[in-house]
Amino acid sequence: MAECDELQELELRLAAAGPRDEAQLIDAAARVLLREAADRARLRSFRDADAFADGAMLVYRAALPDSGFQFGLGPRLAARPRTATALAWQLGDTCAMPYRAATPALALLRATVNETARLREANAMAACPTCRGLGWYITADNRKQMCRHGRGSA
């Protein structure tokens, strides 16, 4: 399975997950995102101690070392279950992107998966010799033409 497909499948699983799924999804995220054996060993110790938020922070820092994050729980509302939110950003971003899930660990894992996929897609597009990542280019007859990536124009 291609890495892009793995990230997309993991995102769908994280979106539908509950607190009981944390250990399994931390392991799935580690398989896709962690490269270092030392990080995997630390993650196992966090998982075994049920320290899922610490494990999610380890995965985030390993996958996105130049990005920041913040997470927490929202207020308890009468008829709604309590949800967690994780915010992810990079230096220079004008806003932080929010991600919601049943627990702070799952919300941070969603942020990790989505931001990793977004950055990998941007890096792949930046390598395009035609548009250099813009998604469009100006033709010889001075018309704006969409590149084969299918991205919207700016």
N, C-alpha and C positions, 0 to 999 in steps of 0.2 A: 504494500500500500504506500502510495506517495506521501511524503511528509505533510503536504498541504491537506490531503484527505484525512490524515491522522489527526491533525490539529482541528479540522472541521468536525470530525466525529467526536473528539474529546470535548469540544465546546458544546455540542448538543447534549452529551451526557452530563456535563457540569450544569447546564441550564435546568435540567429536569431532576437533578439530584437532591437528596435530603441529607440530614446529619448522619444517617446510618451508612452512607456511601463514601464518607470522607477517606477512609483508609484505602479503599480500592481505587479511588480517583487520584489520590496522591501518588500511588504506585504507577498508575497509567500516565500521569503527567511526567513522572520521573523517567519512564521509558522513552518518552518522546523528547523531553527537553534537557535532561541532565546528561552531560558527557563525561564528567569526572567521577572516577570510582570513589574518591574520598567524599564527594557530595552525596553519592548514593548511600554510603555507609552512615553518614550523619542523618540523612533522611530516614533510614530504617530505624535509627535510635529515636528520632522524634515520633515516628509512627507507632513504634512499640510502646511509647509513653503516652499515647493519645494526645500528643502536642501537635495537632494538625495545623494550627495557625503558624507555628514555628516552621513546620515542614513546608507550608505554602510560601512563607517568606524566603526560605532557602531556595526553593525552585524559582521564585521570581528573581532573586538576586543573581542566580546562576544564568538564567535565560536572558535577563535584561539588566546587565550591570550598570548601564548608563541611564536608567529610568528610576523615577521615584514612585512611591505608593503611600497610600493611607487607607486604613479600613476600620470599620466599626459596625455597631448595631444601631438600627433605627429604633424609635420609640415603640412601645407596645401599644397597638391600637385595638379597639374593642373586638371587631369581628375579623381582623386580618392577622395572619401569623406574622411573627417578627422576622424581618429579613435583615441581611447584612449587605453592606455596600463597600466596595473597594474602588478607590480612585487611582488611576495610573497616569503618569505624565513624564515628559522628558523636558530637559532644560530648553527654554525658549518657546514651549507650547503656550498658547494663549488661554487654554482651559484644560482641565483634567477630565478624562473620560471615566464615567461611573459604570460599574458592573455590579449587578445584584445577584444574590444567591441565598440559600437557606442559612449558611453559616459564614463567618468571616473568612475561614480557610477556603471554602468553595468560591466565594466572591473573588478572592485574590488569585485563585487558580484560573478562574474565567478571565480575569484581567491579563494574566500571564499568557494564556493561550491566544487570546485575541490580539494583544499587542505584539506578540512574537510573529503571528501570521501577518499582521499589517506591516511590520518592519521587513519581513522576508519578501513580501510582495513588492514593497517599495524598492528594495535592493535589486530585485529581479528586473523591475521596470526601468530602473536607472541605467541598467546595462544595455538597454535597447539602443541600437545605433541610429534609429530613425527619429524617435521623439525624446530620447534621453530621460524618460520617466514622466514626461508631461501628459502623455496620453493623446496628444495631437501634434501636428506640425504644419508648417506653411508650405504649400506646393509651389512648383515653378511658376504657375500662372496666378500666384498670389491668393490662393484660397486656403482656408483652414480645413485640414483633413484629419479625421480621427485615425489614430494608429490602431494596429491590430489588437492592442490590449483591450479595447472596448471601454476605456475609462472616459468619464465625462470631461468636458473642457473646463478650463479655469476662467 
